[in-house]
Amino acid sequence: MNDDETEEAEDAGVRARLASISLDHSDLDAAIQALMLAPLPDMMVISRLKRKKLLLKDEIERLKDQLTPDIIA
């Protein structure tokens, strides 16, 4: 396996992880929205889910940066 194949395999793994995390992020958004519609929303749970959502967003951005090629100036 040469370097290009190794890099492509790593990129595929990053893309798969990115897709999975993006799905989790949107699922959390839907869960938060559903909880907000409750007559007495549990703000502690909502706060925890929002924090988790922010952590996922940070990881999404980190993974996107990994996929962006470095430009040598």
C-alpha positions as CSV (number, residue, x, y, z in Angstrom):
1,M,0.0,0.0,0.0
2,N,1.5,3.3,-1.0
3,D,1.2,6.7,0.6
4,D,-1.6,7.9,-1.7
5,E,-3.7,4.8,-0.9
6,T,-3.0,5.2,2.8
7,E,-4.1,8.8,2.7
8,E,-7.2,8.0,0.7
9,A,-8.1,5.3,3.3
10,E,-7.6,7.8,6.1
11,D,-9.7,10.4,4.3
12,A,-12.5,7.8,3.8
13,G,-12.4,7.0,7.6
14,V,-12.6,10.7,8.4
15,R,-15.5,11.2,6.0
16,A,-17.3,8.2,7.5
17,R,-16.8,9.6,11.0
18,L,-17.9,13.1,9.8
19,A,-21.1,11.6,8.4
20,S,-21.8,9.8,11.6
21,I,-21.2,12.8,13.8
22,S,-23.2,15.0,11.5
23,L,-26.2,12.6,11.9
24,D,-25.8,12.6,15.7
25,H,-25.7,16.4,15.7
26,S,-28.9,16.7,13.7
27,D,-30.5,14.0,15.9
28,L,-29.6,16.0,19.0
29,D,-31.1,19.1,17.4
30,A,-34.4,17.3,16.8
31,A,-34.4,15.9,20.4
32,I,-33.8,19.4,21.8
33,Q,-36.6,20.8,19.7
34,A,-39.0,18.0,20.9
35,L,-38.0,18.7,24.6
36,M,-38.6,22.4,24.2
37,L,-42.2,21.7,23.1
38,A,-43.0,19.9,26.3
39,P,-45.4,21.7,28.7
40,L,-42.7,21.8,31.3
41,P,-39.4,21.3,29.5
42,D,-36.5,19.9,31.6
43,M,-34.0,22.7,31.1
44,M,-31.2,20.7,32.8
45,V,-31.6,17.9,30.2
46,I,-31.9,20.5,27.4
47,S,-28.7,22.2,28.6
48,R,-26.8,19.0,28.7
49,L,-27.9,18.1,25.1
50,K,-27.0,21.6,23.9
51,R,-23.5,21.1,25.4
52,K,-23.1,17.8,23.7
53,K,-24.3,19.3,20.4
54,L,-21.7,22.0,20.7
55,L,-19.0,19.4,21.3
56,L,-20.1,17.5,18.2
57,K,-20.0,20.7,16.2
58,D,-16.4,21.3,17.4
59,E,-15.5,17.8,16.3
60,I,-17.3,18.3,12.9
61,E,-15.2,21.4,12.3
62,R,-12.0,19.6,13.3
63,L,-12.7,16.7,10.9
64,K,-13.5,19.2,8.1
65,D,-10.1,20.8,8.7
66,Q,-8.5,17.4,8.4
67,L,-10.0,17.0,5.0
68,T,-9.0,20.4,3.8
69,P,-5.6,20.2,2.0
70,D,-2.8,22.3,3.4
71,I,-1.9,25.1,1.0
72,I,1.8,25.9,0.9
73,A,2.3,29.6,0.4
